[in-house]
C-alpha cells in the first residue's frame, strides 16, 4: 500500500514537472527563422533588457530598438514574450513595403491606444472605407489655400510666444529658463485656434503669473508655474492617457479600464468633449445663418471645424456624424500640438550650437519681413511658404526635423506574408521601420550625418535643395502623418518669429541635457532651457 502511494506520488511529481516544462516551453518566444535576435533566456524575451536599459541607462524604448539595428543590422526582431516585432532600417526596403507594395496596415497597438479617446479618428481606424471617409472629412485642411487662411492664426500664436519671452527677458535678462512648458502652451493655443476658432488662453495664463520687477542674476531662473485653462489640462490628460495605453502590455484593455474606472479621466474627457460638441453646434448654427449665400469654398472657412461643416453643407459632400467630427477634431489637436511642440523644443537646443547660422537666418528673415519689435505684425504667408525667398529658413526647419527624429519609428502590421530582405515574414507580424536612423544614414549623408548642419540642404549657390538626402520625419506611405504640411508650416512660422527677435545663447552644462523622452507618440528633449538675447 505504501509503495503504491509512493509510486503514485512520484508519478504525479514527474507528470507535473513535465507539464510545467511543456507549458514553459510553449510560452517561450518563437522567433522567425533566419532573422537575427538577442539570445532567448526566458519566456519574457527582450522585456527584461528593455526595462534594464530604461532604469540603468535612461534609454527610452525607441533608443533601445535603435540599438537592435546597430547590433544586428538592417533587419532584426524584438521578442516581447511571444509577440514578435521585426525591425527594418533599410531605406529601399521601407519604400518598397510602405509606398510601392502597400502590404501594411496601421499598427493595432496604436489603433487600440485611441479606442477610449477618439475611436472614430483616422489614427484609430484600419485602412477601410470608414478611414477613407475620415480622410475626406479633413482632407482640405492640408491644402495650400487653407494653410494660407490659417497662417494668420499660426503667426499670431508665434507672436504670443515672442511676447511672453520678451517679458521674461525684461525680468531675468540672459539667465536661462525652461522654455519647454511655454512652447507647449503656445502650440496648444495655436492648435485650438486652427481647429475650432477658439484660443484656449494658455499663453495668457503664463503671462498672468510673471513676477513684477527684475530678478537677481543667477545661472538659471525659475518662473512660477502657470495655472493653465481647464481645456489645456483636459487635453493634456487625454494625451497622457493615450501615451499610457501605448506603453501598456494590452493597450485596448488599459484604455477601457481607465475610461470606466477613473473618475478624473471621465471628468477631463467630459470637459474637452463638451467644448468640442458645443463648438460643433455653434458651427452648424453659423452655417444655417449663411445658408444659400455665396460664401466661397470650404477652404475659405475660418477654422477646421467650420471648413468641415461648410463643406458638408455647401459643396454637396457626404454627411458626417457628430462622433466622427468630434473625434477628428480631438485627434487633430493632439497630433498637431504634440508634433509641433516637440520639434520646436529640439530647435531651441540646436540653434545655440551654431551662431553663424543664427545670424544668417536672422538676416534672411529680417530682409524678408523687416525687423522685429511689433508683436502684432503677422508674417506674410506667400513669403513664408517660399523656399526661393527663404532658403536658409527652409534648410533650418528640414535639418531640425531630420535630426530631431520626433517620430523615431513607425509601426505597421503586415496584411499578407511578405519576403523582407530575403526572409519570409508571416501575415499579422508587426514591422517597425527605424525612420529616424534612416534619416541619418551615413552612407548617404556622410560621416557627419548625426550633426545638425542646415547648410547640407543648400546648393553651392545658396538655393534650397529638397532632394539633398533622405529624411522621414512624418513616416512613409498611405498612413504617413496626415498633418505634415500643417506641422511643417507651423515650425517655419515659429522659427521665423523667434529668429527675428532672439539670439539663442549657449546654456550651462547642467541645463544643456540632450537626453530624450517619449511623450505620447513624439520624442522630445527632457530639458529645453534657453538663454535669450536681443539682436
C-alpha positions as CSV (number, residue, x, y, z in Angstrom):
1,X,0.0,0.0,0.0
2,X,2.8,2.4,1.0
3,X,4.7,1.5,-2.2
4,X,1.7,2.2,-4.3
5,X,1.2,5.6,-2.7
6,X,4.8,6.5,-3.1
7,X,4.8,5.4,-6.7
8,X,1.7,7.5,-7.4
9,X,3.2,10.5,-5.7
10,X,6.4,10.2,-7.7
11,X,4.4,9.7,-10.9
12,X,2.4,12.8,-10.1
13,X,5.5,14.9,-9.4
14,X,7.1,13.7,-12.7
15,X,3.8,14.5,-14.6
16,X,3.6,17.9,-13.0
17,X,7.2,18.6,-13.9
18,X,6.7,17.5,-17.5
19,X,3.5,19.6,-17.8
20,X,5.3,22.7,-16.3
21,X,8.2,22.2,-18.7
22,X,5.9,21.8,-21.6
23,X,3.9,24.9,-20.5
24,X,7.1,26.9,-20.1
25,X,8.4,25.7,-23.5
26,X,5.1,26.8,-25.1
27,X,5.4,30.2,-23.6
28,X,8.9,30.7,-24.8
29,X,9.3,33.2,-27.7
30,X,9.2,31.6,-31.1
31,X,11.4,33.8,-33.4
32,X,11.0,34.0,-37.1
33,X,13.6,31.8,-38.8
34,X,16.6,33.5,-40.3
35,X,16.1,36.9,-38.7
36,X,18.7,37.9,-36.1
37,X,17.6,38.4,-32.5
38,X,19.0,38.6,-29.0
39,X,19.6,35.3,-27.0
40,X,16.4,33.9,-25.6
41,X,16.9,33.3,-21.8
42,X,13.3,33.4,-20.5
43,X,9.6,33.5,-21.6
44,X,9.8,37.3,-21.4
45,X,12.2,37.6,-24.3
46,X,13.7,41.1,-24.6
47,X,11.4,42.7,-22.0
48,X,13.9,42.5,-19.1
49,X,16.6,44.0,-21.3
50,X,14.3,46.9,-22.3
51,X,13.4,47.6,-18.6
52,X,17.0,47.4,-17.5
53,X,18.1,49.9,-20.3
54,X,15.5,52.3,-19.2
55,X,16.4,52.1,-15.5
56,X,20.2,52.0,-15.7
57,X,20.9,53.9,-18.9
58,X,17.9,56.2,-19.2
59,X,17.2,54.8,-22.6
60,X,13.6,55.0,-23.8
61,X,12.1,52.2,-25.9
62,X,12.8,53.8,-29.3
63,X,16.5,54.2,-28.4
64,X,16.7,50.5,-27.3
65,X,15.2,49.5,-30.7
66,X,17.8,51.6,-32.5
67,X,20.4,49.7,-30.6
68,X,19.0,46.5,-32.1
69,X,19.7,47.9,-35.6
70,X,23.3,48.8,-34.5
71,X,23.7,45.3,-33.1
72,X,22.1,43.2,-35.8
73,X,22.0,45.2,-38.9
74,X,19.2,46.2,-41.4
75,X,16.8,43.5,-40.2
76,X,16.3,42.1,-36.7
77,X,13.4,41.0,-34.4
78,X,12.4,42.1,-31.0
79,X,10.8,39.4,-28.8
80,X,8.2,40.8,-26.3
81,X,7.2,37.5,-24.8
82,X,5.5,35.6,-27.7
83,X,4.8,38.8,-29.6
84,X,7.3,39.4,-32.4
85,X,8.3,42.8,-33.9
86,X,10.6,42.9,-37.0
87,X,12.8,46.0,-37.2
88,X,13.8,47.4,-40.6
89,X,16.3,50.1,-41.2
90,X,16.9,49.7,-45.0
91,X,15.5,52.7,-46.8
92,X,14.9,51.0,-50.2
93,X,13.0,48.1,-48.5
94,X,11.0,50.5,-46.4
95,X,9.9,52.4,-49.5
96,X,9.0,49.2,-51.3
97,X,6.9,47.9,-48.5
98,X,5.2,51.2,-47.4
99,X,4.9,53.1,-50.7
100,X,5.0,50.6,-53.6
101,X,3.6,47.3,-52.3
102,X,1.1,48.7,-49.8
103,X,1.0,45.4,-47.8
104,X,0.8,47.0,-44.4
105,X,-1.9,48.3,-42.0
106,X,-1.8,50.8,-39.2
107,X,-0.3,49.2,-36.1
108,X,-3.0,47.5,-34.0
109,X,-1.3,48.8,-30.8
110,X,-1.6,52.4,-32.0
111,X,-5.2,52.0,-33.0
112,X,-6.1,50.4,-29.7
113,X,-4.5,53.2,-27.7
114,X,-7.0,55.7,-29.1
115,X,-10.1,53.4,-28.5
116,X,-11.3,55.3,-25.5
117,X,-10.4,58.9,-26.6
118,X,-11.2,59.2,-30.3
119,X,-12.2,55.8,-31.7
120,X,-13.6,57.3,-35.0
121,X,-10.5,59.4,-35.8
122,X,-8.2,58.5,-38.7
123,X,-5.4,57.3,-36.5
124,X,-7.7,54.9,-34.7
125,X,-9.1,53.2,-37.8
126,X,-7.9,50.5,-40.1
127,X,-7.5,51.4,-43.7
128,X,-11.1,50.8,-44.7
129,X,-14.0,52.8,-46.0
130,X,-14.5,54.4,-42.6
131,X,-10.9,55.6,-42.7
132,X,-11.2,56.9,-46.2
133,X,-14.3,58.9,-45.2
134,X,-12.5,60.5,-42.3
135,X,-9.6,61.3,-44.7
136,X,-12.1,63.1,-47.0
137,X,-13.6,64.8,-43.9
138,X,-10.4,66.7,-43.1
139,X,-8.6,66.5,-46.4
140,X,-9.0,70.1,-47.5
141,X,-7.3,71.3,-44.2
142,X,-3.9,70.4,-45.7
143,X,-4.4,72.3,-48.9
144,X,-2.2,75.3,-49.6
145,X,-5.3,77.5,-49.9
146,X,-6.4,76.5,-46.4
147,X,-3.0,76.9,-44.9
148,X,-2.9,80.4,-46.2
149,X,-6.2,81.1,-44.4
150,X,-4.8,79.7,-41.2
151,X,-1.4,81.4,-41.5
152,X,-2.6,84.5,-39.6
153,X,-3.7,82.4,-36.6
154,X,-0.4,80.5,-36.6
155,X,1.7,83.7,-36.9
156,X,-0.4,85.2,-34.0
157,X,0.4,82.1,-31.9
158,X,4.1,82.5,-32.6
159,X,3.9,86.2,-31.7
160,X,2.3,85.4,-28.4
161,X,5.3,83.2,-27.5
162,X,7.7,86.0,-28.6
163,X,5.8,88.5,-26.4
164,X,6.0,86.2,-23.4
165,X,9.7,85.6,-23.8
166,X,10.3,89.4,-24.2
167,X,8.6,89.9,-20.9
168,X,10.8,87.1,-19.3
169,X,14.0,88.8,-20.7
170,X,12.9,92.0,-19.0
171,X,12.8,90.1,-15.7
172,X,15.8,87.8,-15.8
173,X,18.0,89.1,-18.6
174,X,20.0,86.4,-20.2
175,X,19.6,83.9,-17.4
176,X,18.5,80.5,-18.7
177,X,15.0,79.3,-18.1
178,X,13.0,76.2,-19.1
179,X,11.2,77.1,-22.3
180,X,9.5,73.7,-22.9
181,X,6.3,74.5,-21.0
182,X,6.0,77.8,-22.8
183,X,6.2,76.1,-26.2
184,X,3.6,73.6,-25.1
185,X,1.2,76.3,-24.0
186,X,1.7,78.3,-27.2
187,X,1.3,75.4,-29.6
188,X,-1.8,74.3,-27.7
189,X,-3.3,77.8,-28.2
190,X,-2.5,77.7,-31.9
191,X,-4.0,74.3,-32.5
192,X,-7.1,75.2,-30.6
193,X,-7.4,78.3,-32.7
194,X,-6.9,76.5,-36.0
195,X,-9.2,73.6,-35.1
196,X,-12.2,75.4,-33.5
197,X,-11.5,79.1,-33.9
198,X,-11.0,79.5,-30.2
199,X,-7.8,80.3,-28.4
200,X,-7.6,78.3,-25.1
201,X,-5.9,81.2,-23.3
202,X,-2.8,79.1,-22.4
203,X,-0.1,81.8,-23.1
204,X,-2.1,84.4,-21.2
205,X,-2.1,82.2,-18.2
206,X,1.7,82.1,-18.3
207,X,1.9,85.9,-18.6
208,X,-0.5,86.3,-15.7
209,X,1.9,84.6,-13.3
210,X,5.0,86.5,-14.3
211,X,6.6,88.4,-11.3
212,X,7.0,92.2,-11.4
213,X,10.4,93.9,-11.4
214,X,13.7,92.2,-12.1
215,X,15.3,89.2,-10.6
216,X,18.8,88.7,-9.3
217,X,21.3,87.4,-11.8
218,X,21.7,83.6,-11.4
219,X,22.8,80.8,-13.9
220,X,19.2,79.8,-14.3
221,X,15.8,81.3,-13.4
222,X,12.7,79.7,-12.1
223,X,9.3,81.2,-13.0
224,X,6.1,80.5,-11.1
225,X,4.1,77.6,-12.6
226,X,1.1,79.0,-14.5
227,X,-2.4,77.8,-13.9
228,X,-3.5,76.9,-17.4
229,X,-7.1,76.8,-18.6
230,X,-9.3,73.7,-18.0
231,X,-9.2,72.9,-21.7
232,X,-5.4,72.7,-21.6
233,X,-5.5,70.4,-18.6
234,X,-8.2,68.2,-20.1
235,X,-6.4,67.9,-23.4
236,X,-3.1,67.1,-21.7
237,X,-4.8,64.5,-19.6
238,X,-6.2,62.8,-22.7
239,X,-2.8,62.8,-24.4
240,X,-1.3,61.3,-21.3
241,X,-3.9,58.5,-21.2
242,X,-3.1,57.7,-24.8
243,X,0.6,57.6,-24.0
244,X,0.0,55.2,-21.1
245,X,-2.2,52.9,-23.2
246,X,0.5,52.7,-25.9
247,X,3.1,51.6,-23.3
248,X,0.8,49.1,-21.6
249,X,1.0,45.4,-22.5
250,X,-2.7,45.4,-23.6
251,X,-3.5,48.9,-24.9
252,X,-7.2,48.4,-25.6
253,X,-7.8,46.8,-22.2
254,X,-5.8,49.5,-20.4
255,X,-7.7,52.3,-22.2
256,X,-11.1,50.8,-21.4
257,X,-10.2,50.2,-17.7
258,X,-9.1,53.8,-17.3
259,X,-12.3,55.0,-19.1
260,X,-14.6,53.1,-16.9
261,X,-12.8,53.2,-13.5
262,X,-11.2,56.7,-13.4
263,X,-13.5,59.5,-12.3
264,X,-10.8,62.0,-13.0
265,X,-10.4,60.7,-16.6
266,X,-14.1,60.9,-17.2
267,X,-14.2,64.5,-15.8
268,X,-11.3,65.6,-18.0
269,X,-12.8,63.9,-21.1
270,X,-16.2,65.5,-20.3
271,X,-14.6,69.0,-20.3
272,X,-12.9,68.6,-23.6
273,X,-15.8,66.6,-25.2
274,X,-18.4,69.2,-24.1
275,X,-16.3,72.0,-25.5
276,X,-16.0,70.3,-28.9
277,X,-19.7,69.3,-29.1
278,X,-20.7,72.9,-28.3
279,X,-18.3,74.1,-30.9
280,X,-19.9,71.8,-33.5
281,X,-23.4,73.0,-32.6
282,X,-22.3,76.7,-32.9
283,X,-20.6,76.0,-36.2
284,X,-23.8,74.4,-37.6
285,X,-25.7,77.4,-36.4
286,X,-23.3,79.8,-38.2
287,X,-23.7,77.7,-41.4
288,X,-27.5,77.8,-41.1
289,X,-27.4,81.6,-40.9
290,X,-25.4,81.9,-44.1
291,X,-27.1,79.1,-46.0
292,X,-27.7,79.7,-49.7
293,X,-25.3,82.7,-49.6
294,X,-22.2,82.8,-51.7
295,X,-19.5,82.1,-49.1
296,X,-16.9,80.5,-51.3
297,X,-15.1,77.2,-50.9
298,X,-14.7,75.2,-47.7
299,X,-11.1,76.1,-47.7
300,X,-12.2,79.7,-47.2
301,X,-13.6,78.8,-43.7
302,X,-12.1,80.3,-40.6
303,X,-11.2,77.0,-38.8
304,X,-11.1,73.3,-39.5
305,X,-14.5,72.8,-37.9
306,X,-16.2,75.4,-40.0
307,X,-14.4,74.0,-43.1
308,X,-15.9,70.6,-42.4
309,X,-19.4,71.9,-41.7
310,X,-19.3,74.3,-44.7
311,X,-18.0,71.6,-47.0
312,X,-20.8,69.3,-45.8
313,X,-23.5,71.8,-46.5
314,X,-22.2,73.9,-49.4
315,X,-20.3,71.5,-51.6
316,X,-22.6,68.5,-51.6
317,X,-20.2,66.5,-49.6
318,X,-21.3,63.4,-47.6
319,X,-22.7,64.0,-44.2
320,X,-20.6,63.2,-41.2
321,X,-21.9,62.3,-37.8
322,X,-21.1,64.3,-34.7
323,X,-19.0,61.4,-33.4
324,X,-16.8,61.4,-36.5
325,X,-16.3,65.2,-36.4
326,X,-15.8,65.2,-32.6
327,X,-13.1,62.5,-32.8
328,X,-11.3,64.0,-35.8
329,X,-11.1,67.4,-34.1
330,X,-9.7,65.8,-30.9
331,X,-7.0,63.9,-32.7
332,X,-6.2,67.0,-34.8
333,X,-5.5,68.9,-31.7
334,X,-3.5,66.0,-30.1
335,X,-1.3,65.3,-33.1
336,X,-0.7,68.8,-34.2
337,X,0.2,70.1,-30.8
338,X,2.4,67.2,-29.9
339,X,4.5,67.1,-33.1
340,X,5.0,70.8,-33.4
341,X,5.8,71.4,-29.8
342,X,8.4,68.6,-29.8
343,X,10.1,69.9,-33.0
344,X,10.3,73.4,-31.5
345,X,11.9,72.1,-28.3
346,X,14.6,70.5,-30.4
347,X,15.1,73.6,-32.5
348,X,15.9,75.8,-29.5
349,X,18.6,73.3,-28.5
350,X,20.1,73.2,-31.9
351,X,20.2,76.9,-32.6
352,X,22.8,77.8,-29.9
353,X,25.3,75.3,-31.4
354,X,25.8,77.5,-34.5
355,X,26.0,81.2,-34.0
356,X,26.8,81.8,-37.7
357,X,23.6,80.0,-38.8
358,X,21.6,82.1,-36.4
359,X,23.0,85.4,-37.7
360,X,22.4,84.4,-41.3
361,X,18.9,83.2,-40.5
362,X,18.1,86.4,-38.7
363,X,19.3,88.5,-41.6
364,X,17.3,86.4,-44.1
365,X,14.1,86.7,-42.1
366,X,14.5,90.4,-41.4
367,X,15.3,91.0,-45.1
368,X,12.0,89.3,-46.0
369,X,9.7,90.6,-43.2
370,X,11.5,93.6,-41.7
371,X,13.0,94.0,-38.2
372,X,11.1,92.5,-35.2
373,X,9.6,94.5,-32.4
374,X,5.9,94.6,-33.3
375,X,4.2,91.7,-31.5
376,X,1.1,92.1,-33.6
377,X,2.7,92.0,-37.0
378,X,1.7,88.8,-38.9
379,X,4.1,87.1,-41.3
380,X,3.2,87.1,-45.0
381,X,2.2,83.6,-46.0
382,X,3.4,83.8,-49.6
383,X,6.9,84.7,-48.4
384,X,7.0,82.2,-45.5
385,X,6.0,79.4,-47.8
386,X,8.6,80.2,-50.5
387,X,11.9,78.3,-50.3
388,X,13.2,80.6,-53.0
389,X,12.7,83.6,-50.8
390,X,13.8,81.9,-47.5
391,X,16.2,79.1,-48.4
392,X,18.0,79.0,-45.1
393,X,14.8,79.0,-43.1
394,X,13.7,76.1,-45.1
395,X,17.0,74.4,-44.5
396,X,17.0,75.0,-40.8
397,X,13.5,73.5,-40.4
398,X,14.3,70.5,-42.6
399,X,17.5,69.8,-40.7
400,X,15.8,70.1,-37.4
401,X,13.1,67.7,-38.4
402,X,15.7,65.3,-39.8
403,X,18.0,65.4,-36.7
404,X,15.3,65.5,-34.0
405,X,13.5,62.3,-35.2
406,X,10.4,63.3,-33.3
407,X,8.7,60.2,-34.7
408,X,11.7,57.9,-34.3
409,X,9.9,54.8,-35.6
410,X,6.7,53.9,-37.3
411,X,4.9,50.6,-36.7
412,X,2.8,48.7,-39.3
413,X,1.1,45.3,-39.4
414,X,1.6,43.1,-42.4
415,X,-1.6,42.2,-44.2
416,X,-0.1,39.3,-46.0
417,X,3.0,37.0,-45.9
418,X,5.9,39.1,-47.2
419,X,9.5,38.5,-48.2
420,X,11.6,41.1,-46.5
421,X,15.3,41.3,-47.3
422,X,15.3,37.6,-48.2
423,X,13.3,36.5,-45.1
424,X,9.7,35.3,-45.1
425,X,7.8,37.3,-42.6
426,X,4.2,36.0,-41.8
427,X,1.0,37.9,-42.1
428,X,0.0,39.8,-39.0
429,X,3.6,40.5,-37.8
430,X,4.2,44.0,-36.6
431,X,7.0,45.6,-38.6
432,X,8.9,48.6,-37.1
433,X,10.6,51.0,-39.5
434,X,13.5,52.9,-37.9
435,X,12.8,56.1,-39.8
436,X,15.0,58.4,-37.6
437,X,18.0,56.1,-38.2
438,X,17.3,56.0,-41.9
439,X,17.2,59.8,-41.9
440,X,20.7,59.8,-40.5
441,X,22.2,57.2,-42.9
442,X,26.0,58.0,-43.1
443,X,26.3,56.2,-46.4
444,X,24.0,58.8,-47.9
445,X,24.6,61.9,-45.7
446,X,28.3,61.4,-44.9
447,X,30.1,60.9,-41.7
448,X,28.6,64.0,-40.1
449,X,25.1,62.7,-40.6
450,X,24.4,62.9,-36.8
451,X,25.3,66.5,-36.7
452,X,22.9,69.4,-37.0
453,X,24.1,71.2,-40.2
454,X,21.4,73.1,-42.1
455,X,23.7,74.0,-44.9
456,X,23.6,70.4,-46.2
457,X,20.2,71.3,-47.6
458,X,21.7,74.2,-49.7
459,X,23.3,74.1,-53.1
460,X,26.7,75.8,-53.7
461,X,24.8,79.0,-54.8
462,X,22.6,79.1,-51.7
463,X,19.4,77.6,-53.1
464,X,17.3,75.2,-51.1
465,X,17.7,71.6,-52.3
466,X,14.7,69.4,-51.1
467,X,16.4,66.3,-52.5
468,X,19.7,66.7,-50.7
469,X,19.2,63.4,-48.9
470,X,16.8,61.1,-47.1
471,X,14.6,62.4,-44.3
472,X,11.4,60.8,-43.0
473,X,10.1,63.0,-40.1
474,X,6.5,62.1,-40.8
475,X,6.8,58.5,-41.9
476,X,6.1,57.0,-45.3
477,X,3.2,55.7,-47.4
478,X,-0.5,55.9,-47.2
479,X,-0.6,56.1,-43.4
480,X,2.1,58.7,-43.1
481,X,1.3,61.7,-40.8
482,X,-1.8,63.4,-42.2
483,X,-0.9,66.8,-40.8
484,X,2.7,67.0,-42.0
485,X,2.1,70.1,-44.2
486,X,0.5,72.0,-41.3
487,X,3.2,70.9,-38.8
488,X,6.0,72.0,-41.2
489,X,4.4,75.4,-41.8
490,X,3.9,75.9,-38.1
491,X,7.5,75.2,-37.4
492,X,8.6,77.6,-40.1
493,X,6.3,80.3,-38.8
494,X,7.6,79.9,-35.2
495,X,11.2,79.6,-36.3
496,X,11.0,82.9,-38.3
497,X,9.3,84.8,-35.5
498,X,11.8,83.6,-32.8
499,X,14.8,84.2,-35.0
500,X,13.7,87.7,-35.9
501,X,13.6,88.7,-32.2
502,X,16.0,86.5,-30.3
503,X,19.6,85.3,-30.4
504,X,19.9,81.9,-28.6
505,X,23.0,81.7,-26.4
506,X,24.6,78.5,-25.1
507,X,23.3,77.4,-21.7
508,X,25.2,75.9,-18.8
509,X,26.4,72.3,-18.9
510,X,23.8,71.4,-16.3
511,X,20.9,72.8,-18.4
512,X,22.3,71.5,-21.7
513,X,21.0,68.0,-21.2
514,X,20.3,66.2,-24.5
515,X,18.6,63.1,-23.1
516,X,15.2,62.4,-24.7
517,X,11.9,61.1,-23.6
518,X,8.8,59.8,-25.4
519,X,5.6,61.8,-24.9
520,X,2.5,60.3,-26.5
521,X,3.9,59.5,-30.0
522,X,6.7,62.1,-30.1
523,X,10.3,62.2,-28.9
524,X,11.3,65.4,-27.2
525,X,14.2,66.6,-25.0
526,X,13.9,66.2,-21.2
527,X,15.2,69.7,-20.8
528,X,14.6,72.7,-23.0
529,X,16.4,75.6,-21.4
530,X,17.1,78.8,-23.3
531,X,19.3,81.8,-22.7
532,X,18.0,84.6,-24.8
533,X,19.5,87.9,-26.1
534,X,18.0,90.6,-28.2
535,X,19.6,91.4,-31.6
